[in-house]
Amino acid sequence: MGSNDAIALIGIALTFFVSVANLIYSLRNNKRTTFVNTVTTSRLKWINSVRDEVSEFIAVTTHLSDRSAQPEKIGELLLQRDTLLHRIALHLNPQDAEDQRIKTLALRARELSEQGDATRDLPAALVELRDATGNYLKKEWNRVKDESIGK
């Protein structure tokens, strides 16, 4: 075996090892990218779901406090409001103080809407719920952006 053959074999071996290293790196990187994309997509769906449910809860609660609401629709609206309240609570982390604040604000809005003289305090409670949820979702959106760029 000549020196040219040895150099060729060394070149082939180096090319093989570089190719294997590149394959391993690509597989790990693709797995990580797929994971980040899955988490990001799920978190975006969660953000949209919370946003939709809180806004619908606010709308239904406002409609219920309106004295011109049709009496035959009140039972349906009460069921819808309570269902949305439970969905909101289930979307939130029971261990996180900020999540629990949103839940508390939603419960307070429901209590105020059930009181006969709630027209004065209810709008402020609903605005506070909306603003707290908006701030919370903005923070979550920033987390999604940071995760998607690898921070």
Secondary structure, DSSP 8 states (H G I E B T S, - for coil): --HHHHHHHHHHHHHHHHHHHHHHHHHHHHHHHHHHHHHHHHHHHHHHHHHHHHHHHHHHHHHHH-TTS-HHHHHHHHHHHHHHHHHHHHHS-TT-HHHHHHHHHHHHHHHHHHSTT-TTTHHHHHHHHHHHHHHHHHHHHHHHHHHHTT-
